[in-house]
Amino acid sequence: MQYKMVPYMLCIDQVWSECLVRRTVKFLILIFFELSSAVTLFLNES
């Protein structure tokens, strides 16, 4: 088990950082759209 985990941990390091960057970008874009739509709704109401 431990022996199998070592290469997994080594190779996941590069992939993980790439995945993390992509997820963060998607997350930020999502938040941006949510905020912009919320702001437009707020401005339309007031």
C-alpha distance matrix in Angstrom:
0.0 3.8 5.4 5.3 6.3 9.0 11.2 10.8 12.3 14.8 16.2 16.2 18.5 21.4 21.1 20.6 23.8 25.7 24.7 25.7 29.0 29.7 29.0 31.1 33.9 33.8 33.8 36.8 38.7 38.2 39.5 42.3 43.5 43.2 45.2 47.8 48.3 48.6 51.1 53.2 53.3 54.4 57.0 58.3 58.8 60.6
3.8 0.0 3.8 5.4 5.1 6.6 9.7 9.9 10.4 12.6 14.8 15.0 16.7 19.8 20.1 19.5 22.3 24.6 24.0 24.6 27.8 29.0 28.4 30.2 33.1 33.4 33.3 36.0 38.1 37.9 39.0 41.7 43.2 42.9 44.7 47.4 48.2 48.4 50.7 52.9 53.2 54.1 56.7 58.2 58.6 60.3
5.4 3.8 0.0 3.8 5.5 5.6 7.8 9.2 10.4 11.7 13.6 14.8 16.5 19.2 19.7 19.8 22.6 24.5 24.3 25.4 28.3 29.4 29.3 31.2 33.8 34.2 34.5 37.1 39.1 39.1 40.4 42.9 44.3 44.4 46.3 48.7 49.5 50.0 52.2 54.3 54.8 55.8 58.3 59.8 60.4 62.1
5.3 5.4 3.8 0.0 3.8 5.6 6.4 6.7 9.0 10.7 11.6 12.5 15.0 17.4 17.2 17.6 20.7 22.2 21.6 23.1 26.1 26.8 26.6 28.9 31.3 31.5 32.0 34.7 36.5 36.4 37.9 40.5 41.6 41.8 43.8 46.1 46.9 47.5 49.8 51.7 52.2 53.4 55.8 57.1 57.9 59.7
6.3 5.1 5.5 3.8 0.0 3.8 5.8 5.0 6.0 8.6 10.1 10.1 12.2 15.2 15.1 14.8 17.8 19.8 19.2 20.2 23.3 24.3 23.9 25.9 28.6 28.9 29.1 31.8 33.7 33.7 34.9 37.5 38.9 39.0 40.8 43.2 44.1 44.6 46.8 48.9 49.3 50.4 52.8 54.3 55.0 56.7
9.0 6.6 5.6 5.6 3.8 0.0 3.8 5.3 5.2 6.3 8.8 9.9 11.1 13.9 14.8 14.8 17.3 19.4 19.5 20.4 23.2 24.6 24.7 26.3 28.8 29.6 30.0 32.3 34.4 34.7 35.9 38.2 39.9 40.1 41.8 44.1 45.3 45.8 47.8 49.9 50.6 51.6 53.8 55.5 56.3 57.8
11.2 9.7 7.8 6.4 5.8 3.8 0.0 3.8 5.4 4.9 6.0 8.2 9.9 11.9 12.6 13.6 16.1 17.5 17.9 19.5 21.9 23.0 23.5 25.4 27.6 28.4 29.2 31.5 33.2 33.7 35.2 37.4 38.8 39.4 41.2 43.2 44.4 45.3 47.2 49.1 50.0 51.1 53.2 54.8 55.8 57.4
10.8 9.9 9.2 6.7 5.0 5.3 3.8 0.0 3.8 5.5 5.5 5.8 8.6 10.8 10.6 11.0 14.1 15.5 15.2 16.8 19.5 20.4 20.5 22.7 24.9 25.4 26.1 28.6 30.3 30.6 32.1 34.4 35.8 36.2 38.1 40.2 41.2 42.0 44.1 46.0 46.7 47.9 50.1 51.6 52.6 54.3
12.3 10.4 10.4 9.0 6.0 5.2 5.4 3.8 0.0 3.8 5.7 5.2 6.3 9.6 10.2 9.7 12.2 14.4 14.5 15.2 18.0 19.5 19.5 21.1 23.6 24.5 24.8 27.1 29.2 29.6 30.7 33.0 34.7 35.1 36.7 38.9 40.2 40.7 42.6 44.8 45.6 46.5 48.7 50.4 51.3 52.8
14.8 12.6 11.7 10.7 8.6 6.3 4.9 5.5 3.8 0.0 3.8 5.6 5.6 7.9 9.6 10.2 11.9 13.9 14.9 15.9 18.0 19.7 20.4 21.8 24.0 25.2 25.9 27.8 29.8 30.7 31.9 33.8 35.6 36.3 37.8 39.8 41.3 42.1 43.8 45.8 46.9 47.9 49.8 51.6 52.7 54.1
16.2 14.8 13.6 11.6 10.1 8.8 6.0 5.5 5.7 3.8 0.0 3.8 5.3 6.1 6.9 8.6 10.7 11.7 12.7 14.5 16.4 17.5 18.6 20.4 22.1 23.2 24.3 26.4 27.9 28.8 30.4 32.2 33.8 34.7 36.4 38.2 39.5 40.6 42.3 44.1 45.3 46.5 48.3 49.9 51.2 52.8
16.2 15.0 14.8 12.5 10.1 9.9 8.2 5.8 5.2 5.6 3.8 0.0 3.8 5.6 5.1 5.4 8.3 9.7 9.8 11.3 13.8 14.8 15.4 17.3 19.4 20.2 21.1 23.3 25.0 25.6 27.1 29.2 30.7 31.4 33.1 35.1 36.3 37.2 39.1 41.0 42.0 43.1 45.1 46.7 47.9 49.4
18.5 16.7 16.5 15.0 12.2 11.1 9.9 8.6 6.3 5.6 5.3 3.8 0.0 3.8 5.6 5.2 6.4 8.8 9.9 10.5 12.5 14.4 15.2 16.3 18.5 20.0 20.6 22.3 24.4 25.4 26.5 28.3 30.3 31.1 32.4 34.4 36.0 36.8 38.3 40.4 41.6 42.5 44.4 46.2 47.4 48.7
21.4 19.8 19.2 17.4 15.2 13.9 11.9 10.8 9.6 7.9 6.1 5.6 3.8 0.0 3.8 5.4 5.5 6.5 8.7 10.0 11.0 12.7 14.4 15.6 17.0 18.7 20.0 21.4 23.0 24.5 25.9 27.3 29.1 30.3 31.7 33.3 35.0 36.1 37.5 39.4 40.8 41.9 43.5 45.3 46.8 48.1
21.1 20.1 19.7 17.2 15.1 14.8 12.6 10.6 10.2 9.6 6.9 5.1 5.6 3.8 0.0 3.8 5.6 5.2 6.0 8.5 10.0 10.6 12.1 14.1 15.5 16.5 18.0 19.9 21.2 22.3 24.1 25.6 27.1 28.3 30.0 31.5 32.9 34.2 35.8 37.5 38.8 40.1 41.8 43.3 44.8 46.4
20.6 19.5 19.8 17.6 14.8 14.8 13.6 11.0 9.7 10.2 8.6 5.4 5.2 5.4 3.8 0.0 3.8 5.4 4.9 5.9 8.5 9.8 10.2 11.9 14.1 15.1 15.8 17.9 19.7 20.5 21.9 23.8 25.5 26.2 27.8 29.8 31.1 32.1 33.8 35.7 36.8 37.9 39.8 41.5 42.7 44.2
23.8 22.3 22.6 20.7 17.8 17.3 16.1 14.1 12.2 11.9 10.7 8.3 6.4 5.5 5.6 3.8 0.0 3.8 5.4 4.9 6.2 8.6 9.8 10.3 12.3 14.2 14.9 16.2 18.3 19.6 20.7 22.2 24.3 25.3 26.5 28.3 30.1 31.0 32.3 34.4 35.8 36.7 38.4 40.2 41.6 42.8
25.7 24.6 24.5 22.2 19.8 19.4 17.5 15.5 14.4 13.9 11.7 9.7 8.8 6.5 5.2 5.4 3.8 0.0 3.8 5.4 5.2 6.3 8.6 9.9 10.7 12.4 14.1 15.4 16.7 18.3 20.0 21.1 22.8 24.3 25.7 27.1 28.8 30.1 31.5 33.1 34.7 35.9 37.4 39.1 40.7 42.1
24.7 24.0 24.3 21.6 19.2 19.5 17.9 15.2 14.5 14.9 12.7 9.8 9.9 8.7 6.0 4.9 5.4 3.8 0.0 3.8 5.5 5.1 6.1 8.5 9.9 10.5 12.0 14.1 15.3 16.2 18.1 19.8 21.1 22.2 24.0 25.6 26.9 28.2 29.9 31.5 32.8 34.1 35.9 37.3 38.8 40.4
25.7 24.6 25.4 23.1 20.2 20.4 19.5 16.8 15.2 15.9 14.5 11.3 10.5 10.0 8.5 5.9 4.9 5.4 3.8 0.0 3.8 5.5 5.1 6.0 8.5 9.8 10.2 12.0 14.1 15.0 16.1 18.0 19.9 20.6 22.0 24.0 25.5 26.4 28.0 30.0 31.2 32.2 34.0 35.8 37.0 38.4
29.0 27.8 28.3 26.1 23.3 23.2 21.9 19.5 18.0 18.0 16.4 13.8 12.5 11.0 10.0 8.5 6.2 5.2 5.5 3.8 0.0 3.8 5.5 5.1 6.1 8.6 9.7 10.5 12.2 14.1 15.2 16.3 18.4 19.8 20.8 22.3 24.3 25.4 26.6 28.5 30.1 31.1 32.5 34.4 36.0 37.2
29.7 29.0 29.4 26.8 24.3 24.6 23.0 20.4 19.5 19.7 17.5 14.8 14.4 12.7 10.6 9.8 8.6 6.3 5.1 5.5 3.8 0.0 3.8 5.4 5.1 6.2 8.4 9.9 10.6 12.2 14.2 15.2 16.6 18.2 19.8 21.1 22.6 24.1 25.6 27.0 28.6 30.0 31.4 32.9 34.6 36.1
29.0 28.4 29.3 26.6 23.9 24.7 23.5 20.5 19.5 20.4 18.6 15.4 15.2 14.4 12.1 10.2 9.8 8.6 6.1 5.1 5.5 3.8 0.0 3.8 5.4 5.1 5.9 8.5 9.8 10.3 12.1 14.0 15.3 16.2 18.0 19.8 21.0 22.1 23.9 25.6 26.7 28.1 29.9 31.4 32.7 34.3
31.1 30.2 31.2 28.9 25.9 26.3 25.4 22.7 21.1 21.8 20.4 17.3 16.3 15.6 14.1 11.9 10.3 9.9 8.5 6.0 5.1 5.4 3.8 0.0 3.8 5.5 4.9 6.0 8.5 9.7 10.4 12.0 14.2 15.1 16.1 18.1 19.8 20.7 22.0 24.1 25.5 26.4 28.1 29.9 31.3 32.5
33.9 33.1 33.8 31.3 28.6 28.8 27.6 24.9 23.6 24.0 22.1 19.4 18.5 17.0 15.5 14.1 12.3 10.7 9.9 8.5 6.1 5.1 5.4 3.8 0.0 3.8 5.4 5.1 6.1 8.5 9.8 10.4 12.3 14.1 15.2 16.4 18.3 19.7 20.8 22.5 24.2 25.4 26.7 28.4 30.2 31.5
33.8 33.4 34.2 31.5 28.9 29.6 28.4 25.4 24.5 25.2 23.2 20.2 20.0 18.7 16.5 15.1 14.2 12.4 10.5 9.8 8.6 6.2 5.1 5.5 3.8 0.0 3.8 5.5 5.1 6.1 8.6 9.8 10.6 12.2 14.1 15.3 16.5 18.1 19.8 21.1 22.5 24.1 25.6 26.9 28.6 30.3
33.8 33.3 34.5 32.0 29.1 30.0 29.2 26.1 24.8 25.9 24.3 21.1 20.6 20.0 18.0 15.8 14.9 14.1 12.0 10.2 9.7 8.4 5.9 4.9 5.4 3.8 0.0 3.8 5.5 5.0 6.2 8.5 10.0 10.5 12.1 14.2 15.4 16.3 18.1 20.0 21.0 22.2 24.1 25.7 26.9 28.5
36.8 36.0 37.1 34.7 31.8 32.3 31.5 28.6 27.1 27.8 26.4 23.3 22.3 21.4 19.9 17.9 16.2 15.4 14.1 12.0 10.5 9.9 8.5 6.0 5.1 5.5 3.8 0.0 3.8 5.4 5.1 6.0 8.6 9.7 10.4 12.1 14.1 15.1 16.1 18.2 19.8 20.6 22.1 24.1 25.6 26.7
38.7 38.1 39.1 36.5 33.7 34.4 33.2 30.3 29.2 29.8 27.9 25.0 24.4 23.0 21.2 19.7 18.3 16.7 15.3 14.1 12.2 10.6 9.8 8.5 6.1 5.1 5.5 3.8 0.0 3.8 5.5 5.0 6.2 8.5 9.8 10.5 12.2 14.0 15.2 16.5 18.3 19.7 20.9 22.4 24.3 25.8
38.2 37.9 39.1 36.4 33.7 34.7 33.7 30.6 29.6 30.7 28.8 25.6 25.4 24.5 22.3 20.5 19.6 18.3 16.2 15.0 14.1 12.2 10.3 9.7 8.5 6.1 5.0 5.4 3.8 0.0 3.8 5.4 5.3 6.1 8.6 10.0 10.7 12.2 14.1 15.5 16.5 18.2 19.9 21.1 22.6 24.4
39.5 39.0 40.4 37.9 34.9 35.9 35.2 32.1 30.7 31.9 30.4 27.1 26.5 25.9 24.1 21.9 20.7 20.0 18.1 16.1 15.2 14.2 12.1 10.4 9.8 8.6 6.2 5.1 5.5 3.8 0.0 3.8 5.5 5.0 6.0 8.5 9.9 10.3 12.0 14.1 15.2 16.1 18.0 19.7 20.9 22.3
42.3 41.7 42.9 40.5 37.5 38.2 37.4 34.4 33.0 33.8 32.2 29.2 28.3 27.3 25.6 23.8 22.2 21.1 19.8 18.0 16.3 15.2 14.0 12.0 10.4 9.8 8.5 6.0 5.0 5.4 3.8 0.0 3.8 5.5 5.2 6.1 8.6 9.8 10.4 12.2 14.2 15.1 16.3 18.2 19.9 21.1
43.5 43.2 44.3 41.6 38.9 39.9 38.8 35.8 34.7 35.6 33.8 30.7 30.3 29.1 27.1 25.5 24.3 22.8 21.1 19.9 18.4 16.6 15.3 14.2 12.3 10.6 10.0 8.6 6.2 5.3 5.5 3.8 0.0 3.8 5.4 5.1 6.0 8.4 9.7 10.5 12.1 14.0 15.2 16.3 18.3 20.0
43.2 42.9 44.4 41.8 39.0 40.1 39.4 36.2 35.1 36.3 34.7 31.4 31.1 30.3 28.3 26.2 25.3 24.3 22.2 20.6 19.8 18.2 16.2 15.1 14.1 12.2 10.5 9.7 8.5 6.1 5.0 5.5 3.8 0.0 3.8 5.6 5.3 6.1 8.6 10.0 10.6 12.1 14.2 15.4 16.6 18.4
45.2 44.7 46.3 43.8 40.8 41.8 41.2 38.1 36.7 37.8 36.4 33.1 32.4 31.7 30.0 27.8 26.5 25.7 24.0 22.0 20.8 19.8 18.0 16.1 15.2 14.1 12.1 10.4 9.8 8.6 6.0 5.2 5.4 3.8 0.0 3.8 5.5 5.0 6.0 8.6 9.8 10.3 12.1 14.1 15.3 16.4
47.8 47.4 48.7 46.1 43.2 44.1 43.2 40.2 38.9 39.8 38.2 35.1 34.4 33.3 31.5 29.8 28.3 27.1 25.6 24.0 22.3 21.1 19.8 18.1 16.4 15.3 14.2 12.1 10.5 10.0 8.5 6.1 5.1 5.6 3.8 0.0 3.8 5.4 5.0 6.2 8.6 9.7 10.4 12.2 14.2 15.4
48.3 48.2 49.5 46.9 44.1 45.3 44.4 41.2 40.2 41.3 39.5 36.3 36.0 35.0 32.9 31.1 30.1 28.8 26.9 25.5 24.3 22.6 21.0 19.8 18.3 16.5 15.4 14.1 12.2 10.7 9.9 8.6 6.0 5.3 5.5 3.8 0.0 3.8 5.4 5.1 6.2 8.5 9.9 10.5 12.3 14.4
48.6 48.4 50.0 47.5 44.6 45.8 45.3 42.0 40.7 42.1 40.6 37.2 36.8 36.1 34.2 32.1 31.0 30.1 28.2 26.4 25.4 24.1 22.1 20.7 19.7 18.1 16.3 15.1 14.0 12.2 10.3 9.8 8.4 6.1 5.0 5.4 3.8 0.0 3.8 5.5 5.1 6.1 8.6 9.9 10.7 12.4
51.1 50.7 52.2 49.8 46.8 47.8 47.2 44.1 42.6 43.8 42.3 39.1 38.3 37.5 35.8 33.8 32.3 31.5 29.9 28.0 26.6 25.6 23.9 22.0 20.8 19.8 18.1 16.1 15.2 14.1 12.0 10.4 9.7 8.6 6.0 5.0 5.4 3.8 0.0 3.8 5.4 5.0 6.1 8.5 9.9 10.7
53.2 52.9 54.3 51.7 48.9 49.9 49.1 46.0 44.8 45.8 44.1 41.0 40.4 39.4 37.5 35.7 34.4 33.1 31.5 30.0 28.5 27.0 25.6 24.1 22.5 21.1 20.0 18.2 16.5 15.5 14.1 12.2 10.5 10.0 8.6 6.2 5.1 5.5 3.8 0.0 3.8 5.4 5.1 6.0 8.6 10.0
53.3 53.2 54.8 52.2 49.3 50.6 50.0 46.7 45.6 46.9 45.3 42.0 41.6 40.8 38.8 36.8 35.8 34.7 32.8 31.2 30.1 28.6 26.7 25.5 24.2 22.5 21.0 19.8 18.3 16.5 15.2 14.2 12.1 10.6 9.8 8.6 6.2 5.1 5.4 3.8 0.0 3.8 5.5 5.1 6.2 8.7
54.4 54.1 55.8 53.4 50.4 51.6 51.1 47.9 46.5 47.9 46.5 43.1 42.5 41.9 40.1 37.9 36.7 35.9 34.1 32.2 31.1 30.0 28.1 26.4 25.4 24.1 22.2 20.6 19.7 18.2 16.1 15.1 14.0 12.1 10.3 9.7 8.5 6.1 5.0 5.4 3.8 0.0 3.8 5.5 5.3 6.3
57.0 56.7 58.3 55.8 52.8 53.8 53.2 50.1 48.7 49.8 48.3 45.1 44.4 43.5 41.8 39.8 38.4 37.4 35.9 34.0 32.5 31.4 29.9 28.1 26.7 25.6 24.1 22.1 20.9 19.9 18.0 16.3 15.2 14.2 12.1 10.4 9.9 8.6 6.1 5.1 5.5 3.8 0.0 3.8 5.5 5.3
58.3 58.2 59.8 57.1 54.3 55.5 54.8 51.6 50.4 51.6 49.9 46.7 46.2 45.3 43.3 41.5 40.2 39.1 37.3 35.8 34.4 32.9 31.4 29.9 28.4 26.9 25.7 24.1 22.4 21.1 19.7 18.2 16.3 15.4 14.1 12.2 10.5 9.9 8.5 6.0 5.1 5.5 3.8 0.0 3.8 5.6
58.8 58.6 60.4 57.9 55.0 56.3 55.8 52.6 51.3 52.7 51.2 47.9 47.4 46.8 44.8 42.7 41.6 40.7 38.8 37.0 36.0 34.6 32.7 31.3 30.2 28.6 26.9 25.6 24.3 22.6 20.9 19.9 18.3 16.6 15.3 14.2 12.3 10.7 9.9 8.6 6.2 5.3 5.5 3.8 0.0 3.8
60.6 60.3 62.1 59.7 56.7 57.8 57.4 54.3 52.8 54.1 52.8 49.4 48.7 48.1 46.4 44.2 42.8 42.1 40.4 38.4 37.2 36.1 34.3 32.5 31.5 30.3 28.5 26.7 25.8 24.4 22.3 21.1 20.0 18.4 16.4 15.4 14.4 12.4 10.7 10.0 8.7 6.3 5.3 5.6 3.8 0.0
